[in-house]
Structure formats: C-alpha cells, structure tokens
Amino acid sequence: MLKKTNALEYPISSKPEFGIPMEVSEGIFLLKMPIPYTLDHINLWLLRDGNGWTIVDSGFYSDEAAQLWQTVLSGFCQNEPIHKIVITHFHPDHVGMAQWLANKTQAPIHMSQIEYLTTHMACQSYSDNQKAARRHYFSSFGLNDEQLNSLQDRIGGYVTGVPEAPISYTRLLDGDSLLIDNDSWDLLLFSGHSPGHICLFNKNRKLLISGDQILPSISPNISVVFNETDANPLADYLASLSVLKQLDKDTRVLPSHGRVFVGIEQRSETLIQGHLSSLDQLRRFCQMPRTGLEVIEEMFGNRLSIFNLSLATGEAMAHLNYLLYTGELSRSDDAVYHYKTN
C-alpha cells in the first residue's frame, strides 16, 4: 500500500500465463495462479527435486485453481512425486490449497510453527466475545456504525479460500536449511507482514524465494490485528528489510506478486524510506489530537472499499504503535482513541 518501485532490473522479459509454468532459473518454474482480489494473481514456485518436485506456496482455493493444479500435476509434472509442499505464511492465497495438494500428492507440508497455528486460528469462526473484541478494535479507532457493521459482516478469505487448514506439518526453523535437488536453501524467518514468514535463500545460486516479505512494486500490508492491539509489527518489518538489504546485490528475487527482479538492496531501502516518510507524515499530522480514522484518511484517502479499509486500519495502527513505542506519540484513554505528537 506504499510506493511504486524504481531502479530494479527485471531479467525475465516474457509474461507468465495462468496455470502454465515458466522457467525463471534452471529447474525453477514460476506458476501464476488466479486469486479473487484486486491484485489478481499469486506466483507459486515449482522446483525440480531429484525424481520429482518441491512446491513453494499453494494458492487460494477455487474450482478454477484446482483444475489448473490438476493439469500441472498430471501434465507438466507428469505425475512425478511431489516431495515437499513449502508454505511461506498463513495468508489464504499462500496456504489455501496446501491440504488439497497434500491429499492429492501425499507430500508433507513444511511451514513455521507459528504460521501453522495461525492458519488454524484464522480458519475458525469468531466467537461472540471475539466479535465484540474485533468491533471494539475498529470502534476505538473511530470508525462509524455503518463501517463497523460492514466489517463485522464481511466474510473473510479463509471461509472460501482455505477449505481445510493443514492437518499436519514439518516445522521450519529460522537458520535451518532445506535440501531441494541437492541444493541447500537457507530458511530466513521474519515478522511484520505475518508472525513467522519464511523466505528461502540459495546463497550459491543467489536466489531468494521471498513470499510477500519483499515485493517489487508494492509494499506488503503491515498490520496490527484485533487480538494483539499493542503489537509493533512495523519495527519487526523494518528489521527484516535491514537483513534483506545485506544479501548479495545480484540476488534474483522470486516474489509472490509481480515480476522477478534484481535489486534487493535498492528495493529494501525504498520500502524502508517509504515507511519512514509515513512516520514523518504522522508526526506532523498529529500535532493536534487525531482519531485513527483521521489518520487512515490522511494516509490512504477516504474512498476505501471495506476490504481495503480493514487493511488500512491495521496499517495505520502499525505506524501509530511504532511512534507510541518510540515515545514520540501519546494516545488518549477515550472510547475513541486520539493520538497526539509529544
């Protein structure tokens, strides 16, 4: 939800088509799949792995996606064994078809523990107390009754996009490595966009499968959520970018959305500066007390869909919480919070 990129190199000139794997490096194929959002696609990855394949991320479940996967598994993969299904994080466009694929291929699912547990939590219906806490989260930020009712009634992507959460899994740990086709991929675990997002880095081949942690043309959503309202995910995300920008400058980044790119140092710095600019914007804007809704409108405008309003609430709160943690901002104890620069 931030800045467009510049100064990146895009080594793959051809454009992928839905459901047709495209080779982006020797033995590594991009599989573009449809998702039902404004951002209409996700990049999944097929990696040659000995006599079979490893899949990284699974896509958002739909009948169309299931049919495309059927064709890929039987046609492109020629029904060769799937050795591993690796899930970068719990969002429905990444984990949605993981158990479907596991059922079909008998392959084990690999993900971090917190992402596995968060997937199960996200797939549960809200209790009455959770609904009340969620409504309070939005109302304390200053959203009006119409917005609150729309958000309360909105059906999340997990209802349709994740018909079954992964039943079992193999835990991925930060600092460990995964052997794929006799290549070692280092596991990098980051927080900010999600609590335990896994990226896969092949140091020898200078390849990074980045999930949503770093994308070429948009910033991943960095949000505070209703069940952890005092969290500081923006600090976590900025810390992750400081790590990523230290990777080899020639690293080819394989992102979950957008084009394969080279320029991880520049892209990391652009994202860092974008968030720092937003923080400066809020320091100035909150010279007088402001509600969360006023902050949302200052950062993102006032013509947001309900889906984008939900994301914008979390992202605005992430920036405000960052400034609360640094002591540069204060928050009132009113029923509707007011934020003011100290």
Secondary structure, DSSP 8 states (H G I E B T S, - for coil): ------S-B----S--BBTB-EEEETTEEEEEEE-SSSS-EEEEEEEEETTEEEEE------HHHHHHHHHIIIIISTT--EEEEE---SSHHHHTTHHHHHHHH---EEE-HHHHHHHHHHTS---HHHHHHHHHHHHTTT--HHHHHHHHH---HHHHH-SS--SS-EE--TT-EEEETTEEEEEEEE-SSSTTEEEEEETTTTEEEEETSS-SSS-------TT-TT--HHHHHHHHHHHHTTS-TT-EEEESSS--EE-HHHHHHHHHHHHHHHHHHHHHHTTS-EEHHHHHHHHH-S---HHHHHHHHHHHHHHHHHHHHTTSEEE--SSS-EEEE-
